Amino acid sequence: MKNETSYSKLPPVLFGFFIMGFVDVVGIATNYVKQDFALSDTLANLLPMMVFLWFAVFSVPTGLLMNSIGRKKTVVLSMAITFVAMLVPLIAYRFEMVLVAFALLGIGNTILQVSLNPLLSNVVRGERLTSSLTWGQFIKAIASFLGPVIAGFAAATLGNWKMLFPIFAGITLLSTLWLYITTIEENPLERKTSSFASCFGLLKDTTILMFFIGIIAVVGIDVGLNITVPKFLMERCNILLDQAGLGTSLYFIARTTGTFVGAILLVRFSARKFFIISMVAAIAGMVVMLSMTKLVAILAFIFIIGFAVANVFSIIFSAALQKKPERANEISGLMIMGVAGGAIIPPLMGIVSDKMGQGGGLAVLLIAMIYLLIVALTLNKNKTALR
């Protein structure tokens, strides 16, 4: 990799994070699909499982694929699959076809997340990687925030929430073409032969294993809140779905704001201390929110929680890549496999919610938050290891 940042090549790579954010539409989509097909919470939460299950299946193979065809081609492939996924619900809107569409979205997003993060390291100096990844998450958060807004706009103005899919498809196509025509140099040493055994062997390193479980936890929190916040607002505040969906938008506004602030602060401050403060705030915010019944108060704590967890993914991911930079492709595959936490935690929340209400489902996330606080406290105290 070059020793200096290739600023002219940053825009098409960073815009890929916007496409990455499309996966978060599963949150508001789950609520609309549940309403359209009169599903239970347990059955409705199969939709995010169909998205995030593939992170467990395709992440490591994608790391190996990058070694074979390179990072840029792998990113372009992921965007092509995402484009196809956006067309499926327009062809036939049945529950099984929705599952197929979000399975394809999950596959495309898996490949994108595994390959785009290392591709960014080809155009950004290594010591700025944490901040650059956070900028990427900021852009992803913008797309995540716009998903519920576009869905609500489509439902109210265009007559159907599903009209967000052709909008997303067009943006995906533009991003694919922009990256395709951009020349990005890749180090031949990044393309080497490796195996499943060597990839999974990295988990023998207790630090890598800790980061892997941390990714499972933070993605589970993100997806769990994304899905459950509207239902929680409907249950506690007796409002309609179109109004409750704005709670998800507020959560992503908080994440967008948090990643913007984090991208600036992480250039100058210790990621470990930032991580610790973030998790303490998130845990306190969740505990207080679960005791609230007033709409304004709940929305305030949704914002606090979203702001607090906004930078956790990029901090963990950057620390993992810098633990063994010579194995970046394989480590990226392992870390993104942890995104399958989005398929593990929400179904557990759905089971608890059916028995104890939405507050009980959200309480499941406290366990994940406590684990992340433990990760933050045990990180290397040398802040340069987290740059």
The 8 nearest C-alpha neighbors of each residue, nearest first, counted from 0:
[[1, 121, 186, 2, 185, 122, 184, 120],
 [0, 2, 3, 121, 4, 122, 124, 5],
 [1, 3, 124, 0, 4, 125, 123, 122],
 [4, 2, 124, 1, 5, 123, 122, 0],
 [3, 5, 123, 124, 122, 6, 2, 1],
 [6, 4, 122, 7, 8, 3, 123, 9],
 [5, 7, 9, 8, 4, 122, 10, 123],
 [8, 6, 5, 9, 10, 4, 11, 122],
 [7, 9, 6, 5, 10, 11, 122, 12],
 [8, 10, 6, 12, 7, 11, 13, 122],
 [11, 9, 13, 12, 8, 14, 7, 6],
 [12, 10, 14, 178, 13, 9, 177, 8],
 [13, 11, 15, 9, 14, 10, 119, 178],
 [12, 14, 10, 15, 16, 11, 135, 9],
 [15, 13, 11, 17, 16, 12, 10, 174],
 [14, 16, 18, 13, 17, 12, 19, 11],
 [17, 15, 19, 139, 14, 18, 13, 135],
 [18, 16, 139, 14, 20, 15, 19, 142],
 [19, 17, 15, 20, 16, 21, 171, 14],
 [18, 20, 16, 17, 21, 139, 108, 22],
 [19, 21, 139, 142, 143, 17, 18, 22],
 [20, 22, 23, 18, 19, 24, 142, 143],
 [23, 21, 20, 24, 25, 19, 104, 108],
 [22, 24, 25, 21, 143, 20, 26, 146],
 [23, 25, 26, 146, 22, 21, 27, 28],
 [24, 26, 28, 23, 29, 27, 22, 47],
 [27, 25, 226, 225, 24, 29, 28, 23],
 [26, 28, 30, 29, 24, 25, 147, 31],
 [29, 27, 25, 31, 30, 26, 32, 24],
 [30, 28, 32, 27, 26, 31, 25, 33],
 [29, 31, 33, 27, 28, 32, 34, 26],
 [30, 32, 28, 34, 33, 29, 35, 27],
 [33, 31, 35, 29, 34, 30, 28, 36],
 [34, 32, 38, 30, 37, 31, 36, 43],
 [33, 35, 31, 37, 32, 36, 30, 38],
 [36, 34, 32, 33, 37, 31, 38, 30],
 [35, 37, 33, 34, 38, 32, 94, 31],
 [38, 36, 34, 33, 35, 39, 32, 43],
 [39, 37, 33, 36, 43, 42, 40, 34],
 [38, 40, 42, 41, 43, 37, 33, 353],
 [41, 39, 43, 349, 42, 44, 353, 38],
 [40, 42, 349, 39, 44, 43, 350, 346],
 [43, 41, 39, 45, 44, 40, 38, 46],
 [44, 42, 40, 45, 33, 41, 38, 39],
 [45, 43, 46, 42, 41, 346, 47, 40],
 [44, 46, 48, 43, 42, 47, 49, 346],
 [45, 47, 49, 44, 48, 43, 98, 29],
 [48, 46, 50, 49, 45, 44, 51, 342],
 [47, 49, 342, 45, 51, 46, 50, 52],
 [50, 48, 102, 46, 47, 52, 51, 45],
 [51, 49, 105, 47, 102, 101, 48, 52],
 [50, 52, 342, 339, 48, 341, 53, 54],
 [53, 51, 342, 339, 54, 48, 49, 55],
 [54, 52, 56, 55, 51, 106, 57, 105],
 [53, 55, 336, 339, 109, 58, 52, 51],
 [54, 56, 336, 53, 339, 52, 57, 58],
 [57, 55, 53, 54, 58, 52, 336, 59],
 [56, 58, 60, 54, 53, 59, 61, 55],
 [59, 57, 332, 336, 61, 54, 60, 335],
 [58, 60, 332, 62, 61, 57, 333, 63],
 [61, 59, 63, 57, 62, 58, 64, 332],
 [62, 60, 64, 58, 63, 59, 110, 57],
 [61, 63, 332, 59, 329, 328, 65, 60],
 [62, 64, 60, 66, 61, 65, 59, 193],
 [65, 63, 61, 67, 66, 62, 60, 68],
 [66, 64, 69, 70, 62, 67, 63, 68],
 [67, 65, 190, 63, 191, 64, 69, 68],
 [66, 68, 64, 65, 69, 190, 63, 191],
 [69, 67, 65, 66, 64, 72, 70, 73],
 [70, 68, 65, 71, 66, 72, 67, 73],
 [69, 71, 65, 73, 114, 72, 118, 74],
 [70, 72, 74, 73, 69, 75, 118, 183],
 [73, 71, 75, 74, 70, 69, 76, 68],
 [72, 74, 76, 70, 71, 75, 65, 114],
 [73, 75, 77, 71, 111, 76, 72, 114],
 [74, 76, 72, 78, 77, 73, 175, 71],
 [77, 75, 73, 79, 74, 78, 72, 80],
 [76, 78, 107, 74, 111, 80, 110, 75],
 [77, 79, 81, 75, 80, 76, 175, 82],
 [80, 78, 82, 76, 81, 77, 75, 83],
 [79, 81, 107, 83, 77, 82, 78, 84],
 [82, 80, 78, 84, 107, 104, 79, 83],
 [83, 81, 79, 168, 85, 80, 84, 171],
 [82, 84, 80, 86, 85, 81, 79, 87],
 [85, 83, 100, 81, 103, 104, 82, 86],
 [86, 84, 164, 82, 83, 168, 87, 81],
 [85, 87, 83, 89, 84, 88, 90, 164],
 [86, 88, 90, 89, 100, 84, 85, 91],
 [89, 87, 92, 91, 90, 86, 97, 100],
 [90, 88, 87, 86, 91, 92, 161, 164],
 [89, 91, 87, 88, 86, 92, 96, 93],
 [92, 90, 88, 89, 93, 96, 87, 97],
 [91, 93, 88, 96, 89, 97, 94, 90],
 [94, 92, 96, 95, 91, 97, 88, 36],
 [93, 95, 97, 96, 98, 92, 36, 32],
 [94, 96, 98, 97, 93, 99, 92, 100],
 [97, 95, 99, 93, 98, 94, 100, 92],
 [96, 98, 100, 94, 99, 95, 88, 93],
 [97, 99, 95, 96, 101, 100, 102, 46],
 [100, 98, 96, 102, 97, 101, 103, 95],
 [101, 99, 84, 97, 103, 102, 98, 87],
 [100, 102, 104, 50, 103, 98, 99, 105],
 [101, 103, 50, 105, 99, 49, 104, 100],
 [104, 102, 106, 84, 100, 101, 105, 107],
 [105, 103, 101, 107, 81, 84, 102, 106],
 [104, 106, 50, 102, 108, 103, 107, 51],
 [105, 107, 103, 109, 108, 104, 53, 102],
 [108, 106, 77, 81, 80, 104, 110, 109],
 [107, 109, 111, 105, 110, 106, 104, 112],
 [110, 108, 106, 54, 112, 111, 107, 105],
 [109, 111, 113, 107, 77, 108, 112, 61],
 [112, 110, 108, 77, 74, 114, 109, 113],
 [113, 111, 109, 115, 114, 110, 108, 116],
 [112, 114, 110, 332, 331, 111, 335, 115],
 [113, 115, 111, 70, 112, 116, 117, 74],
 [114, 116, 118, 112, 111, 117, 113, 74],
 [115, 117, 119, 118, 114, 112, 113, 120],
 [118, 116, 120, 119, 115, 114, 328, 327],
 [119, 117, 115, 121, 120, 116, 70, 114],
 [118, 120, 116, 121, 117, 122, 123, 115],
 [119, 121, 123, 117, 118, 122, 125, 128],
 [122, 120, 118, 119, 0, 123, 185, 117],
 [121, 123, 5, 4, 120, 119, 9, 8],
 [124, 122, 4, 120, 121, 119, 125, 5],
 [125, 123, 4, 3, 127, 126, 2, 128],
 [124, 126, 128, 127, 123, 120, 386, 2],
 [125, 127, 128, 386, 124, 129, 383, 123],
 [128, 126, 125, 130, 124, 129, 131, 386],
 [127, 129, 131, 125, 130, 126, 132, 386],
 [130, 128, 132, 386, 317, 131, 127, 133],
 [129, 131, 262, 133, 132, 128, 127, 265],
 [132, 130, 128, 134, 133, 129, 127, 135],
 [133, 131, 135, 129, 134, 130, 313, 128],
 [132, 134, 136, 130, 262, 135, 131, 313],
 [135, 133, 137, 131, 136, 132, 262, 130],
 [136, 134, 132, 138, 133, 137, 16, 13],
 [135, 137, 139, 133, 134, 138, 140, 132],
 [138, 136, 258, 134, 140, 255, 135, 139],
 [137, 139, 141, 135, 140, 136, 17, 16],
 [140, 138, 20, 17, 136, 16, 142, 137],
 [139, 141, 143, 255, 137, 138, 142, 136],
 [140, 142, 144, 138, 143, 139, 255, 145],
 [143, 141, 20, 145, 139, 140, 144, 17],
 [144, 142, 140, 20, 146, 141, 23, 145],
 [143, 145, 251, 248, 141, 142, 146, 252],
 [144, 146, 148, 142, 143, 147, 149, 141],
 [145, 147, 149, 24, 143, 148, 144, 150],
 [148, 146, 150, 149, 145, 27, 248, 151],
 [149, 147, 145, 151, 150, 146, 152, 248],
 [148, 150, 152, 146, 151, 147, 145, 153],
 [151, 149, 160, 147, 153, 148, 152, 163],
 [150, 152, 154, 148, 149, 153, 147, 155],
 [153, 151, 149, 155, 150, 154, 156, 148],
 [152, 154, 157, 160, 150, 156, 151, 159],
 [155, 153, 160, 159, 158, 151, 152, 156],
 [154, 156, 152, 153, 158, 151, 157, 159],
 [155, 157, 153, 152, 158, 154, 159, 151],
 [158, 156, 153, 159, 154, 155, 152, 162],
 [157, 159, 154, 156, 155, 153, 160, 162],
 [160, 158, 154, 161, 153, 157, 162, 155],
 [159, 161, 154, 153, 150, 162, 163, 151],
 [162, 160, 163, 159, 164, 153, 150, 89],
 [163, 161, 164, 160, 153, 159, 165, 166],
 [162, 164, 166, 161, 165, 150, 149, 167],
 [163, 165, 167, 85, 162, 166, 161, 168],
 [166, 164, 168, 167, 163, 162, 169, 85],
 [165, 167, 163, 164, 169, 168, 170, 162],
 [166, 168, 164, 170, 165, 169, 171, 163],
 [169, 167, 165, 171, 82, 166, 170, 85],
 [170, 168, 172, 166, 171, 167, 165, 173],
 [169, 171, 167, 173, 172, 168, 174, 166],
 [172, 170, 168, 174, 169, 173, 82, 167],
 [171, 173, 175, 169, 170, 174, 168, 176],
 [174, 172, 170, 176, 175, 171, 177, 169],
 [175, 173, 177, 171, 172, 176, 178, 170],
 [176, 174, 172, 178, 173, 177, 75, 78],
 [175, 177, 179, 173, 174, 178, 180, 172],
 [178, 176, 174, 179, 175, 180, 11, 173],
 [177, 179, 181, 11, 175, 180, 176, 174],
 [178, 180, 176, 177, 181, 175, 75, 182],
 [179, 181, 178, 177, 176, 182, 175, 11],
 [182, 180, 178, 179, 183, 177, 8, 11],
 [181, 183, 180, 184, 8, 179, 178, 71],
 [184, 182, 181, 185, 8, 71, 121, 122],
 [183, 185, 182, 186, 121, 0, 122, 1],
 [186, 184, 187, 183, 121, 0, 189, 69],
 [185, 187, 188, 189, 0, 184, 190, 121],
 [188, 186, 189, 190, 185, 191, 69, 66],
 [189, 187, 186, 190, 191, 185, 325, 66],
 [190, 188, 187, 186, 191, 66, 185, 328],
 [191, 189, 66, 188, 187, 67, 69, 65],
 [190, 192, 66, 189, 188, 193, 67, 187],
 [191, 193, 66, 190, 194, 67, 63, 189],
 [192, 194, 191, 197, 63, 195, 198, 66],
 [195, 193, 197, 196, 198, 192, 63, 199],
 [194, 196, 198, 197, 199, 193, 59, 60],
 [195, 197, 194, 199, 198, 200, 193, 201],
 [196, 198, 200, 194, 195, 199, 193, 201],
 [199, 197, 195, 200, 196, 329, 201, 194],
 [200, 198, 201, 196, 202, 197, 195, 333],
 [199, 201, 197, 202, 198, 203, 196, 204],
 [202, 200, 199, 203, 198, 204, 197, 207],
 [201, 203, 208, 204, 200, 199, 207, 205],
 [204, 202, 201, 200, 205, 208, 207, 199],
 [203, 205, 202, 207, 206, 201, 208, 200],
 [206, 204, 208, 207, 203, 209, 202, 210],
 [207, 205, 209, 208, 204, 210, 319, 202],
 [206, 208, 210, 204, 209, 205, 202, 211],
 [209, 207, 202, 211, 205, 206, 210, 204],
 [208, 210, 206, 212, 207, 211, 205, 213],
 [211, 209, 213, 207, 208, 212, 315, 214],
 [212, 210, 208, 214, 213, 334, 209, 337],
 [213, 211, 215, 209, 214, 210, 216, 208],
 [212, 214, 210, 216, 211, 215, 371, 209],
 [213, 215, 337, 211, 217, 216, 212, 218],
 [216, 214, 340, 337, 212, 213, 338, 218],
 [215, 217, 213, 367, 219, 214, 218, 220],
 [218, 216, 220, 214, 219, 215, 213, 221],
 [219, 217, 221, 220, 215, 216, 341, 340],
 [218, 220, 341, 340, 216, 344, 222, 217],
 [221, 219, 223, 217, 218, 222, 364, 224],
 [220, 222, 218, 224, 219, 223, 225, 217],
 [223, 221, 225, 219, 224, 341, 220, 218],
 [222, 224, 220, 345, 226, 225, 221, 219],
 [225, 223, 227, 221, 226, 228, 222, 220],
 [224, 226, 222, 26, 223, 247, 227, 228],
 [227, 225, 26, 223, 224, 228, 222, 27],
 [226, 228, 224, 230, 229, 225, 231, 223],
 [227, 229, 231, 224, 230, 226, 225, 232],
 [230, 228, 243, 232, 244, 231, 227, 246],
 [231, 229, 233, 227, 232, 228, 234, 357],
 [230, 232, 228, 234, 357, 229, 233, 227],
 [233, 231, 229, 235, 236, 234, 230, 243],
 [232, 234, 237, 238, 230, 231, 236, 235],
 [233, 235, 231, 232, 237, 236, 230, 357],
 [236, 234, 232, 292, 233, 237, 231, 293],
 [235, 237, 232, 233, 238, 234, 294, 292],
 [238, 236, 233, 234, 235, 239, 232, 243],
 [237, 239, 233, 236, 243, 242, 240, 232],
 [238, 240, 242, 241, 243, 233, 237, 244],
 [241, 239, 243, 242, 244, 229, 238, 233],
 [240, 242, 244, 239, 243, 151, 245, 238],
 [243, 241, 240, 244, 239, 245, 238, 246],
 [244, 242, 229, 240, 245, 246, 241, 232],
 [245, 243, 229, 246, 241, 242, 247, 240],
 [244, 246, 248, 247, 243, 242, 249, 147],
 [247, 245, 249, 244, 248, 243, 229, 250],
 [246, 248, 250, 245, 249, 244, 225, 228],
 [249, 247, 245, 144, 251, 246, 250, 147],
 [248, 250, 252, 246, 247, 251, 245, 253],
 [251, 249, 247, 253, 305, 248, 252, 302],
 [250, 252, 144, 254, 248, 253, 249, 255],
 [253, 251, 249, 255, 254, 250, 144, 248],
 [252, 254, 306, 305, 302, 256, 250, 251],
 [255, 253, 309, 251, 257, 305, 306, 256],
 [256, 254, 140, 252, 137, 258, 257, 253],
 [257, 255, 253, 259, 254, 258, 252, 260],
 [256, 258, 306, 254, 260, 309, 255, 259],
 [257, 259, 261, 137, 255, 260, 309, 256],
 [260, 258, 256, 262, 257, 261, 137, 255],
 [259, 261, 257, 263, 258, 262, 264, 256],
 [262, 260, 258, 264, 263, 259, 265, 257],
 [261, 263, 130, 133, 259, 260, 134, 265],
 [262, 264, 261, 260, 265, 266, 259, 130],
 [265, 263, 261, 266, 267, 262, 268, 260],
 [264, 266, 268, 267, 261, 262, 263, 130],
 [265, 267, 264, 263, 130, 268, 262, 127],
 [266, 268, 265, 264, 269, 263, 270, 130],
 [269, 267, 265, 264, 266, 270, 273, 272],
 [268, 270, 382, 271, 272, 273, 265, 267],
 [269, 271, 273, 272, 274, 385, 265, 268],
 [272, 270, 274, 269, 273, 375, 275, 378],
 [273, 271, 275, 274, 269, 270, 276, 375],
 [272, 274, 270, 276, 271, 275, 277, 269],
 [273, 275, 271, 277, 272, 276, 375, 270],
 [276, 274, 272, 375, 278, 277, 273, 372],
 [275, 277, 279, 273, 278, 274, 272, 280],
 [278, 276, 307, 274, 280, 275, 279, 273],
 [279, 277, 281, 280, 275, 372, 276, 282],
 [278, 280, 276, 282, 281, 277, 283, 275],
 [279, 281, 283, 277, 278, 282, 284, 307],
 [282, 280, 304, 278, 284, 307, 279, 283],
 [283, 281, 285, 279, 284, 280, 278, 286],
 [282, 284, 280, 286, 281, 285, 279, 287],
 [285, 283, 281, 287, 282, 286, 300, 304],
 [284, 286, 288, 282, 287, 283, 281, 289],
 [287, 285, 283, 289, 284, 288, 282, 290],
 [286, 288, 284, 290, 285, 289, 283, 291],
 [289, 287, 285, 291, 290, 286, 297, 300],
 [288, 290, 287, 286, 291, 358, 285, 362],
 [289, 291, 288, 287, 292, 286, 358, 285],
 [292, 290, 288, 289, 293, 297, 296, 287],
 [291, 293, 235, 294, 236, 290, 297, 296],
 [292, 294, 296, 295, 291, 297, 236, 235],
 [295, 293, 297, 296, 236, 298, 292, 232],
 [296, 294, 298, 297, 293, 299, 300, 292],
 [295, 297, 299, 293, 298, 294, 300, 291],
 [296, 298, 294, 300, 299, 295, 288, 291],
 [297, 299, 301, 295, 296, 300, 294, 302],
 [300, 298, 296, 302, 297, 301, 295, 303],
 [299, 301, 303, 302, 297, 298, 284, 288],
 [302, 300, 298, 304, 299, 303, 250, 305],
 [301, 303, 253, 305, 300, 299, 250, 304],
 [304, 302, 300, 306, 301, 305, 307, 284],
 [305, 303, 281, 307, 301, 306, 302, 284],
 [306, 304, 254, 253, 302, 250, 307, 308],
 [305, 307, 257, 253, 254, 303, 309, 304],
 [308, 306, 277, 304, 281, 305, 309, 303],
 [307, 309, 305, 311, 306, 310, 277, 304],
 [308, 310, 254, 257, 306, 258, 307, 311],
 [311, 309, 313, 312, 258, 308, 314, 261],
 [310, 312, 314, 308, 313, 309, 315, 274],
 [313, 311, 315, 314, 310, 316, 214, 217],
 [312, 314, 316, 315, 310, 311, 133, 132],
 [315, 313, 311, 317, 312, 316, 318, 310],
 [314, 316, 318, 312, 313, 317, 210, 319],
 [317, 315, 313, 319, 318, 314, 312, 320],
 [318, 316, 320, 314, 129, 319, 315, 313],
 [317, 319, 385, 315, 321, 316, 320, 322],
 [318, 320, 322, 316, 317, 321, 315, 207],
 [321, 319, 317, 324, 322, 327, 318, 323],
 [322, 320, 324, 318, 323, 319, 317, 384],
 [321, 323, 319, 320, 318, 324, 384, 207],
 [322, 324, 321, 325, 326, 320, 327, 319],
 [325, 323, 321, 327, 326, 320, 322, 319],
 [324, 326, 323, 327, 189, 328, 320, 321],
 [327, 325, 324, 323, 329, 328, 330, 320],
 [326, 328, 324, 330, 320, 329, 325, 331],
 [329, 327, 62, 331, 330, 326, 332, 117],
 [328, 330, 332, 62, 331, 327, 198, 326],
 [331, 329, 333, 327, 332, 328, 334, 326],
 [330, 332, 334, 328, 329, 333, 113, 327],
 [333, 331, 59, 58, 62, 329, 335, 330],
 [332, 334, 336, 330, 331, 335, 59, 329],
 [333, 335, 331, 337, 336, 211, 332, 330],
 [334, 336, 337, 338, 332, 333, 113, 58],
 [337, 335, 55, 54, 58, 333, 338, 334],
 [336, 338, 215, 335, 339, 334, 214, 211],
 [337, 339, 340, 335, 336, 215, 218, 54],
 [340, 338, 51, 54, 341, 337, 342, 55],
 [341, 339, 215, 219, 343, 338, 342, 218],
 [340, 342, 219, 339, 51, 218, 222, 343],
 [343, 341, 48, 51, 339, 340, 52, 344],
 [344, 342, 340, 341, 345, 346, 339, 347],
 [343, 345, 347, 219, 346, 340, 341, 342],
 [346, 344, 348, 223, 347, 343, 349, 342],
 [347, 345, 349, 348, 344, 44, 343, 350],
 [348, 346, 344, 350, 345, 349, 351, 343],
 [347, 349, 360, 345, 351, 346, 350, 352],
 [350, 348, 346, 352, 41, 347, 40, 351],
 [349, 351, 347, 353, 348, 352, 41, 346],
 [350, 352, 348, 360, 354, 349, 353, 355],
 [353, 351, 356, 360, 357, 349, 355, 354],
 [352, 354, 350, 351, 356, 355, 349, 40],
 [355, 353, 351, 352, 356, 350, 359, 349],
 [356, 354, 352, 359, 351, 353, 357, 358],
 [357, 355, 352, 358, 359, 353, 354, 360],
 [356, 358, 352, 360, 231, 359, 361, 230],
 [359, 357, 361, 360, 356, 289, 362, 231],
 [360, 358, 362, 355, 357, 361, 356, 352],
 [359, 361, 348, 352, 357, 351, 358, 362],
 [360, 362, 358, 363, 359, 364, 357, 348],
 [361, 363, 359, 364, 360, 365, 358, 289],
 [364, 362, 361, 365, 360, 366, 348, 359],
 [365, 363, 367, 362, 366, 361, 220, 368],
 [364, 366, 368, 367, 362, 363, 369, 282],
 [365, 367, 369, 364, 368, 363, 370, 362],
 [368, 366, 216, 370, 364, 365, 369, 371],
 [367, 369, 365, 371, 370, 366, 364, 282],
 [368, 370, 372, 366, 371, 367, 365, 373],
 [371, 369, 373, 367, 372, 368, 374, 366],
 [372, 370, 374, 368, 373, 369, 213, 375],
 [371, 373, 375, 369, 374, 370, 278, 275],
 [372, 374, 370, 376, 371, 375, 377, 369],
 [375, 373, 371, 377, 372, 376, 378, 370],
 [374, 376, 372, 275, 373, 378, 377, 274],
 [375, 377, 373, 374, 378, 372, 275, 271],
 [378, 376, 374, 375, 373, 379, 380, 372],
 [379, 377, 375, 376, 380, 374, 271, 381],
 [378, 380, 381, 377, 384, 382, 271, 385],
 [381, 379, 382, 378, 271, 377, 384, 269],
 [382, 380, 379, 383, 384, 385, 269, 271],
 [381, 383, 269, 384, 385, 380, 270, 271],
 [382, 384, 385, 386, 381, 269, 126, 380],
 [385, 383, 382, 386, 381, 318, 379, 321],
 [386, 384, 318, 383, 382, 270, 317, 314],
 [385, 129, 383, 126, 384, 128, 127, 382]]
